[in-house]
């Protein structure tokens, strides 16, 4: 029986795999986020990202990173719990946890061919992409993935609050 491949990897293992993929001419795709309360919108985006290349790497913001920009009540699930859910998805090849609030340092290390962002960042009216210059500096490109309307962790938390904990 074949040994299952380890998907949650430290940076040294991920960078060795990146070099192998580069030498093989494979396209490495990166996306990142909190992935707190994994929902169908996340899954759809991850599947779309994976379809763009040969290998999908998902960066997960560490617990400290999430608290730094979402506040003391987030994340709801720990980084290990969030990573475990992502590792279970067939479309995800590798998961790595990073401590910074933005992905620039991770992108600078990995240098993926494609960096995926949600459609809310798409030009001409989208939110700014601070890492754009870095990605373009090494020859990478940014792909914008469509969002599933009404599906976000914020919306999901609101729905839970509205239900008030009542039984279904």
N, C-alpha and C positions, 0 to 999 in steps of 0.2 A: 504494500500500500504506500502511495506517495505521501511524503510529509507535507502538511499544509504550509503554505507560504506565510511568513510573518508579514503583516501589513503595517502595524504600528511600529515605526522604526526610529532610531536615533539619527541625528544628522549625518554621522559618518557613513552609516549604511545607505542612507538615502542618496548622498553625494556619489558614492561608488556606483549605485544603480543608475544615477543620472549620467555618469560618464559612460557606462555600458550602453545606455540607450542612445547617447550621442554618437558613439562609434558605430552603432548599428543603423544609424539614420532614422531612428524612431522619433516621433513627435511627443514631447512631454508637455502635459497640460497641468496647470496649477489653478486651484481656487482655494479660497480660505474664508473663514468666518467663525462665529461663535458656535453655531449649530446647537444652540440650547433648545430643548424641546423639538427634536427632529420631527419634521412634518412633510406632507407630500410636496410642498413647494421646494423644500430642500432636495428631496429625492429627484424631482424633475430636473432641477438645475444641475445636479451631479450627473445624471444620465446624459444630459445635453453636453456638458463639459467633456465627459468621457468619449463621446462620439466625435470629438474634434481631433483626437490623437490616439496614440498607442498606449499611453500610460497616464492615469490621472492621479495626481498627488493632491491631497487635501490638507491644508494647514489649519490647525485648530488653535484658536487663541487660548492661552492658559487661563486659569481661574483669575490670577492676579491681573492679567491683561484685561479681561472682561470687566472686572470691578473698576478698573481705571477709567473706562469710558462709558459703562452702563450703570455704574453706581453699586452701592453695597449690597443690594438685594439680588444681584445677578453675579454669576450664572445660577440657574436653578439646579442644573446637573453639574457634577464636577467634570473637570477636563478628562479624567479617565473614563467616566460614564459616557461623555459625548464622543470620545474617540472610539469606545467599544461599539457604539451604534454605527458609526461610519465604517469601521473595519468590517462589519457584518454585511455591508452592501456590496453586491457583485460588481458594480461599476467603479468602485474605488480600488485603486491598486496599492496606494501607500497613504498613510496618515502620519503627520508629524505635528508635534505641539510646539508652538512658539510663544515667547513671552512678551514681545513688543505689541503695542496697541494697533500698529499698522504692519503690513507685510513687507515693507521695503527691505529690511535686513534679510528676511527669508528668501525673497526674490533675488537679491544680490548673490546669495550663496548658491541657490539652485539654478538660476537662469533658465527657467522653463521657456519652451518655444511659444506657448500661449498662456496668457494670464486671463482668467475668466472673472468677469464682474457681472453683477445684476444689471438689468435694463435701466434701473434708476440712475446709473452712471453714464448712460449712452449719450453721445453728442446728438444734437447741439445743445440740448437743454438739461442734460443730466448733471448730477453732482460731480464735483471735481475728482479726478483720479490722481492723487499726489504721486503715485508710483509710476505714472505714465512715462516720464522722462527716463527713469531707470530701465524700464522694460525695453523701451525703444533703443536705449544706448547699447545694449548687447544684441540687438537684432530681433528681439521678441515682439509679439503683437498682443493686443488686448482684444478679447472677444466679449461681447455683451449678450448675456443670456436672458431670454424673456422670463418675466415673473409670472407666477400663477396668481391671478387676482384674488385678493382676500386672504391669502395664506402667508402669514408671517408670524414669527414668535410673538410679536407685540399684539397682533390681532387675536392669536390663540389665547394669550393671557387675558385679554379683554373678554373673550367669550367665556372663559372659565369664571372670571369675576361676575359676569352677568348671570351665569347659572347659579351663583351663590352657593355652590357646593351641594345643590339638591340632586337627588337621585334621578337618573334618566327614566 
